[in-house]
Amino acid sequence: MTMTAVLLSWAAALWLEGAAGLHTDSVVLAVALTVTLGRGRWRADRRGRLTALALLPPAAAVCAGLSRLLAAHH
């Protein structure tokens, strides 16, 4: 089930990358988010899933910002 979601996420992100002119890191981020959400969260209660859904995008945004800072200052 998780691998199916990862493959669908990868395909959608790859298509979106080509259509919108994004970089490869968006594909990697989409796959990483899919794997993260797919691991063990289905056994959690609704509140746990909503908490993960609310906290994961800001955490990903912070990581993306840090990667841009690190790339700018080798």
CNS distance restraints for C-alpha pairs under 8 A (distance, minus, plus):
assign (resid   1 and name CA) (resid   5 and name CA) 6.36 0.50 0.50
assign (resid   2 and name CA) (resid   6 and name CA) 6.11 0.50 0.50
assign (resid   2 and name CA) (resid  34 and name CA) 7.86 0.50 0.50
assign (resid   2 and name CA) (resid  35 and name CA) 6.90 0.50 0.50
assign (resid   2 and name CA) (resid  38 and name CA) 5.67 0.50 0.50
assign (resid   2 and name CA) (resid  39 and name CA) 7.85 0.50 0.50
assign (resid   3 and name CA) (resid   7 and name CA) 6.09 0.50 0.50
assign (resid   4 and name CA) (resid   8 and name CA) 6.17 0.50 0.50
assign (resid   5 and name CA) (resid   9 and name CA) 5.98 0.50 0.50
assign (resid   5 and name CA) (resid  34 and name CA) 6.84 0.50 0.50
assign (resid   6 and name CA) (resid  10 and name CA) 5.98 0.50 0.50
assign (resid   6 and name CA) (resid  31 and name CA) 5.73 0.50 0.50
assign (resid   6 and name CA) (resid  34 and name CA) 5.81 0.50 0.50
assign (resid   6 and name CA) (resid  35 and name CA) 6.57 0.50 0.50
assign (resid   7 and name CA) (resid  11 and name CA) 6.11 0.50 0.50
assign (resid   8 and name CA) (resid  12 and name CA) 6.12 0.50 0.50
assign (resid   9 and name CA) (resid  13 and name CA) 5.99 0.50 0.50
assign (resid   9 and name CA) (resid  30 and name CA) 6.33 0.50 0.50
assign (resid   9 and name CA) (resid  31 and name CA) 6.13 0.50 0.50
assign (resid   9 and name CA) (resid  34 and name CA) 6.97 0.50 0.50
assign (resid  10 and name CA) (resid  14 and name CA) 5.94 0.50 0.50
assign (resid  10 and name CA) (resid  27 and name CA) 6.21 0.50 0.50
assign (resid  10 and name CA) (resid  28 and name CA) 7.96 0.50 0.50
assign (resid  10 and name CA) (resid  30 and name CA) 6.78 0.50 0.50
assign (resid  10 and name CA) (resid  31 and name CA) 5.83 0.50 0.50
assign (resid  11 and name CA) (resid  15 and name CA) 6.15 0.50 0.50
assign (resid  12 and name CA) (resid  16 and name CA) 6.10 0.50 0.50
assign (resid  13 and name CA) (resid  17 and name CA) 5.90 0.50 0.50
assign (resid  13 and name CA) (resid  26 and name CA) 6.97 0.50 0.50
assign (resid  13 and name CA) (resid  27 and name CA) 5.13 0.50 0.50
assign (resid  13 and name CA) (resid  30 and name CA) 6.56 0.50 0.50
assign (resid  14 and name CA) (resid  18 and name CA) 6.43 0.50 0.50
assign (resid  14 and name CA) (resid  27 and name CA) 5.98 0.50 0.50
assign (resid  15 and name CA) (resid  19 and name CA) 6.16 0.50 0.50
assign (resid  16 and name CA) (resid  20 and name CA) 5.76 0.50 0.50
assign (resid  16 and name CA) (resid  21 and name CA) 7.81 0.50 0.50
assign (resid  16 and name CA) (resid  22 and name CA) 7.56 0.50 0.50
assign (resid  17 and name CA) (resid  21 and name CA) 5.41 0.50 0.50
assign (resid  17 and name CA) (resid  22 and name CA) 4.57 0.50 0.50
assign (resid  17 and name CA) (resid  23 and name CA) 6.44 0.50 0.50
assign (resid  17 and name CA) (resid  24 and name CA) 7.23 0.50 0.50
assign (resid  17 and name CA) (resid  26 and name CA) 7.25 0.50 0.50
assign (resid  17 and name CA) (resid  27 and name CA) 7.27 0.50 0.50
assign (resid  18 and name CA) (resid  22 and name CA) 6.78 0.50 0.50
assign (resid  22 and name CA) (resid  26 and name CA) 6.92 0.50 0.50
assign (resid  23 and name CA) (resid  27 and name CA) 7.76 0.50 0.50
assign (resid  24 and name CA) (resid  28 and name CA) 6.61 0.50 0.50
assign (resid  25 and name CA) (resid  29 and name CA) 6.00 0.50 0.50
assign (resid  26 and name CA) (resid  30 and name CA) 6.12 0.50 0.50
assign (resid  27 and name CA) (resid  31 and name CA) 6.33 0.50 0.50
assign (resid  28 and name CA) (resid  32 and name CA) 6.09 0.50 0.50
assign (resid  29 and name CA) (resid  33 and name CA) 6.04 0.50 0.50
assign (resid  29 and name CA) (resid  60 and name CA) 7.88 0.50 0.50
assign (resid  30 and name CA) (resid  34 and name CA) 6.20 0.50 0.50
assign (resid  31 and name CA) (resid  35 and name CA) 6.22 0.50 0.50
assign (resid  32 and name CA) (resid  36 and name CA) 6.07 0.50 0.50
assign (resid  33 and name CA) (resid  37 and name CA) 6.05 0.50 0.50
assign (resid  33 and name CA) (resid  56 and name CA) 7.81 0.50 0.50
assign (resid  34 and name CA) (resid  38 and name CA) 5.95 0.50 0.50
assign (resid  35 and name CA) (resid  39 and name CA) 6.24 0.50 0.50
assign (resid  37 and name CA) (resid  41 and name CA) 6.25 0.50 0.50
assign (resid  37 and name CA) (resid  52 and name CA) 7.70 0.50 0.50
assign (resid  38 and name CA) (resid  42 and name CA) 7.27 0.50 0.50
assign (resid  40 and name CA) (resid  44 and name CA) 7.21 0.50 0.50
assign (resid  41 and name CA) (resid  48 and name CA) 7.53 0.50 0.50
assign (resid  41 and name CA) (resid  49 and name CA) 6.15 0.50 0.50
assign (resid  42 and name CA) (resid  49 and name CA) 7.57 0.50 0.50
assign (resid  44 and name CA) (resid  48 and name CA) 5.66 0.50 0.50
assign (resid  44 and name CA) (resid  49 and name CA) 6.37 0.50 0.50
assign (resid  45 and name CA) (resid  49 and name CA) 6.46 0.50 0.50
assign (resid  46 and name CA) (resid  50 and name CA) 6.17 0.50 0.50
assign (resid  47 and name CA) (resid  51 and name CA) 6.05 0.50 0.50
assign (resid  48 and name CA) (resid  52 and name CA) 6.22 0.50 0.50
assign (resid  49 and name CA) (resid  53 and name CA) 6.09 0.50 0.50
assign (resid  50 and name CA) (resid  54 and name CA) 6.06 0.50 0.50
assign (resid  51 and name CA) (resid  55 and name CA) 6.07 0.50 0.50
assign (resid  52 and name CA) (resid  56 and name CA) 5.77 0.50 0.50
assign (resid  53 and name CA) (resid  57 and name CA) 7.29 0.50 0.50
assign (resid  54 and name CA) (resid  58 and name CA) 7.67 0.50 0.50
assign (resid  55 and name CA) (resid  59 and name CA) 6.28 0.50 0.50
assign (resid  56 and name CA) (resid  60 and name CA) 6.11 0.50 0.50
assign (resid  57 and name CA) (resid  61 and name CA) 6.12 0.50 0.50
assign (resid  58 and name CA) (resid  62 and name CA) 6.21 0.50 0.50
assign (resid  59 and name CA) (resid  63 and name CA) 6.25 0.50 0.50
assign (resid  60 and name CA) (resid  64 and name CA) 6.12 0.50 0.50
assign (resid  61 and name CA) (resid  65 and name CA) 6.16 0.50 0.50
assign (resid  62 and name CA) (resid  66 and name CA) 6.15 0.50 0.50
assign (resid  63 and name CA) (resid  67 and name CA) 6.13 0.50 0.50
assign (resid  64 and name CA) (resid  68 and name CA) 6.35 0.50 0.50
assign (resid  65 and name CA) (resid  69 and name CA) 6.38 0.50 0.50
assign (resid  66 and name CA) (resid  70 and name CA) 6.12 0.50 0.50
assign (resid  67 and name CA) (resid  71 and name CA) 5.99 0.50 0.50
assign (resid  68 and name CA) (resid  72 and name CA) 6.15 0.50 0.50
assign (resid  69 and name CA) (resid  73 and name CA) 6.45 0.50 0.50
assign (resid  70 and name CA) (resid  74 and name CA) 6.19 0.50 0.50
